[in-house]
């Protein structure tokens, strides 16, 4: 899994992102998927894989060059699998891990919002980055509870050496050089060619304790009420009120993509990675509520 054809993939929510976990047992009727151990939100690899298959299938259908269309069709079958009794039916060769949280956008009294992460989030990300060939990955960071580590370029979210996230306030620890390294490293991965957004990220990057991050990962999600109208009476239908959770815009997640054994003749690992894991996908739709603009996301691939 350390070959050049193993890559990191990054997701950035452009609009609120709802990948549901079914019916909830609390006051949120339709929660998002969360890890069992950490309770942090994630996007299943199966959802990402299905979205990419649909995206490239649409590209194939619009292709007018029949020879190119046939090549892409074979690559799609090799990468994403093909069910049926045909002797050439195969399991998909392209593998996606779940996309784990990297930064939660958290409402801030100053600077509007912050890209918030934690030492454990970064430690897990560092492990994934190094396993995919990443070099010069910044060192792990250790901080105390109720402290926040900022970069030297993050004055927008600070007031009188304090930070205010949601309804919590924290003293700012003296800036840590590793925080600067992480902010620059991540901003260049997520916005490789956009200096303006790199600057925005650096000015709003914050590292809180793991305990605080777990709280903010719960309280920082977007919860909206939905109703159903009774067609005859033109009022809310009895019992038809529910609350739905979504990851807010600007949420950043990351996972690993690689190619397992390729079962289809005439298609190589390099073909699959070049076609499906090469270019940035600026506008894909993940999860539900597409007709109301939910689930718009960017997806890009990097080496480490």
C-alpha positions in Angstrom: 0.0 0.0 0.0 3.0 2.3 -0.2 3.4 2.3 -4.0 3.1 5.5 -6.1 -0.4 4.4 -7.1 -1.6 4.7 -3.5 -3.0 8.1 -2.9 -4.7 10.3 -0.3 -8.1 11.7 -1.3 -9.5 14.8 0.3 -13.2 15.9 0.5 -14.3 19.5 1.2 -18.0 20.1 1.7 -19.1 23.0 -0.5 -22.7 22.8 0.8 -24.0 20.9 3.9 -23.3 17.2 3.6 -25.7 14.5 4.8 -24.6 10.9 4.6 -27.2 9.4 6.9 -27.0 6.6 9.4 -30.7 5.9 9.3 -33.1 6.7 12.1 -31.6 8.2 15.2 -32.5 7.4 18.8 -32.1 10.9 20.2 -33.7 14.2 19.3 -32.0 14.1 15.9 -34.2 11.9 13.7 -31.7 11.5 10.9 -28.1 11.8 12.1 -24.9 11.6 10.0 -22.6 8.6 10.1 -20.2 8.6 13.1 -17.4 6.4 14.1 -18.2 3.9 16.8 -15.2 4.6 19.0 -14.6 8.3 18.6 -18.1 9.5 17.7 -16.5 11.7 15.1 -18.3 12.1 11.7 -17.0 10.3 8.6 -18.0 9.5 5.1 -18.0 5.8 4.2 -15.7 4.7 1.4 -18.5 2.9 -0.2 -20.4 6.2 -0.6 -17.4 7.9 -2.2 -16.8 5.0 -4.6 -20.5 5.0 -5.6 -20.4 8.7 -6.2 -17.3 8.5 -8.4 -18.8 5.6 -10.4 -21.9 7.7 -11.1 -19.7 10.8 -12.0 -17.6 8.9 -14.5 -20.5 7.0 -15.9 -22.2 10.4 -16.8 -18.9 11.5 -18.4 -18.9 8.2 -20.5 -22.5 8.8 -21.6 -21.6 12.3 -22.9 -18.5 11.1 -24.8 -19.1 11.3 -28.5 -15.9 9.5 -29.6 -17.0 5.9 -29.6 -13.5 4.5 -29.2 -12.8 6.7 -26.2 -16.3 5.8 -24.8 -15.5 2.1 -25.1 -12.1 2.5 -23.3 -13.7 4.5 -20.5 -16.5 1.9 -20.2 -13.9 -0.9 -19.7 -12.0 1.1 -17.1 -15.2 1.8 -15.2 -16.0 -1.9 -15.1 -12.5 -2.7 -13.9 -12.3 0.0 -11.3 -15.8 -0.2 -9.8 -16.9 -3.7 -10.6 -19.6 -5.3 -12.7 -22.3 -7.6 -11.4 -23.8 -10.4 -13.5 -23.2 -13.9 -14.8 -20.9 -12.8 -17.6 -17.5 -14.6 -17.3 -15.8 -11.3 -17.3 -17.9 -9.9 -14.4 -15.5 -8.7 -11.6 -15.2 -7.0 -8.3 -14.1 -3.4 -8.4 -10.3 -2.9 -8.3 -10.4 0.6 -6.9 -10.5 0.7 -3.1 -11.5 3.6 -0.9 -11.1 3.7 2.9 -13.6 5.8 4.8 -13.0 9.5 4.7 -12.2 10.6 8.3 -12.6 14.1 9.7 -9.6 16.4 9.3 -11.1 19.8 10.2 -14.5 20.9 11.5 -15.6 24.4 10.6 -16.6 25.9 14.0 -18.4 29.2 14.5 -16.1 31.8 16.1 -17.1 35.1 17.7 -14.1 36.6 15.9 -13.1 35.8 12.4 -16.5 34.2 11.6 -15.3 30.6 11.8 -12.2 28.4 12.3 -10.9 25.2 10.9 -10.6 23.2 14.0 -8.8 19.9 14.5 -7.1 18.0 17.4 -3.9 16.1 18.2 -5.5 12.7 17.7 -7.0 13.7 14.4 -3.6 14.9 13.2 -1.9 11.8 14.5 -4.2 9.5 12.6 -3.9 11.7 9.5 -0.1 11.6 9.8 -0.2 7.8 9.9 -2.2 7.8 6.7 -0.1 10.4 4.9 3.1 8.5 5.7 1.5 5.2 4.6 0.8 6.7 1.2 4.3 8.0 0.6 3.9 11.5 2.2 7.2 13.1 3.1 8.0 16.0 5.5 4.8 15.4 7.4 4.8 17.7 10.5 5.3 16.2 14.0 2.5 15.3 16.4 1.3 18.0 18.8 0.5 17.6 22.4 -1.7 20.2 24.3 -3.5 20.3 27.6 -7.3 20.3 28.1 -9.0 23.7 27.7 -6.1 25.1 25.6 -5.9 26.0 22.0 -2.9 26.1 19.7 -2.8 28.5 16.8 -0.5 29.4 14.0 1.5 32.7 14.1 -0.8 33.9 11.3 -4.2 33.3 13.0 -5.1 36.7 14.5 -8.5 36.8 13.0 -10.1 34.4 15.6 -8.3 35.9 18.7 -9.4 38.6 21.0 -7.4 39.6 24.1 -5.6 36.3 23.9 -8.9 34.4 24.0 -10.8 32.3 21.5 -14.6 31.9 21.4 -15.9 28.8 19.7 -19.7 28.2 19.8 -20.5 29.0 23.5 -17.0 28.0 24.8 -14.0 30.2 25.5 -10.4 29.2 25.6 -7.0 30.8 26.5 -4.6 30.8 23.6 -1.4 28.8 24.2 1.7 30.4 22.8 1.9 29.6 19.1 3.6 26.3 18.3 5.9 26.0 15.3 4.3 22.6 14.5 0.9 24.3 14.2 2.3 26.6 11.5 3.8 23.6 9.7 0.5 21.7 9.9 -1.5 24.7 8.6 0.9 25.3 5.7 1.1 21.5 4.9 -2.7 21.0 4.9 -3.5 24.3 3.1 -1.3 23.2 0.2 -2.8 19.8 0.0 -6.4 21.1 0.1 -5.9 24.2 -2.0 -2.9 23.4 -4.1 -3.3 26.2 -6.6 -5.3 28.8 -4.7 -3.1 31.1 -2.6 -6.1 33.1 -1.3 -7.7 30.0 0.2 -4.4 28.9 1.6 -4.1 32.2 3.4 -7.7 31.9 4.7 -7.0 28.5 6.0 -3.8 29.6 7.8 -5.5 32.5 9.4 -8.3 30.3 10.9 -6.5 27.1 11.7 -6.8 26.0 15.4 -5.9 22.9 17.3 -7.9 22.0 20.4 -7.7 19.1 22.8 -9.2 15.8 21.8 -11.9 16.1 24.5 -12.9 19.6 23.2 -12.9 18.4 19.6 -15.2 15.6 20.4 -17.7 18.1 22.0 -17.3 20.5 19.0 -17.8 17.6 16.5 -21.2 17.0 18.1 -22.2 20.6 18.6 -20.8 22.0 15.4 -22.9 19.9 13.0 -25.8 21.6 11.3 -29.3 20.5 12.4 -32.3 21.6 10.5 -36.0 21.0 11.0 -38.1 19.5 8.2 -41.9 19.3 7.8 -44.4 17.7 5.4 -47.5 19.6 4.3 -50.9 18.0 4.3 -52.1 18.6 0.7 -55.7 18.8 1.6 -55.5 21.1 4.6 -52.3 23.0 3.5 -50.9 22.8 7.0 -48.2 20.7 8.6 -49.2 17.0 8.5 -49.6 15.5 11.9 -46.4 13.8 13.1 -44.5 14.9 10.0 -41.8 17.0 11.8 -38.2 15.7 11.9 -34.7 16.9 12.5 -31.9 16.2 10.1 -28.2 16.5 10.8 -25.5 17.5 8.2 -21.8 18.3 8.2 -21.5 22.1 7.6 -20.0 23.7 4.6 -16.1 23.8 4.7 -15.9 20.5 6.5 -12.7 18.7 5.4 -12.2 14.9 5.4 -9.5 12.6 4.0 -9.1 8.9 3.2 -6.9 6.6 1.2 -7.4 5.2 -2.3 -5.5 2.4 -4.0 -5.9 -0.2 -6.6 -6.2 -3.9 -5.7 -5.8 -6.7 -8.3 -7.2 -5.7 -11.7 -9.4 -8.5 -13.0 -10.3 -7.0 -16.4 -8.0 -7.7 -19.4 -6.6 -4.7 -21.2 -6.8 -2.4 -18.1 -3.8 -1.7 -15.8 -3.5 -0.2 -12.3 -1.9 2.9 -13.9 -4.9 3.3 -16.3 -7.3 3.3 -13.3 -5.3 5.8 -11.2 -4.7 8.1 -14.1 -8.4 8.1 -15.1 -10.1 8.1 -11.7 -7.5 9.4 -9.2 -5.7 12.1 -11.2 -7.7 15.3 -11.6 -9.5 17.4 -9.0 -13.3 16.9 -9.1 -14.7 20.3 -8.3 -18.4 19.5 -8.1 -19.6 16.1 -7.1 -22.6 15.2 -5.1 -22.4 13.0 -2.0 -25.2 11.9 0.3 -28.8 12.9 0.2 -30.9 16.0 -0.5 -29.3 16.7 -3.9 -32.5 18.5 -5.1 -32.1 21.2 -2.4 -28.4 21.7 -3.0 -27.1 19.5 -0.2 -23.9 17.4 -0.7 -21.9 19.4 -3.1 -18.2 18.7 -2.6 -14.7 18.9 -4.0 -12.6 15.8 -4.2 -8.9 15.8 -5.0 -6.1 13.3 -4.9 -2.6 13.8 -3.7 0.5 11.6 -3.2 0.7 11.5 0.5 
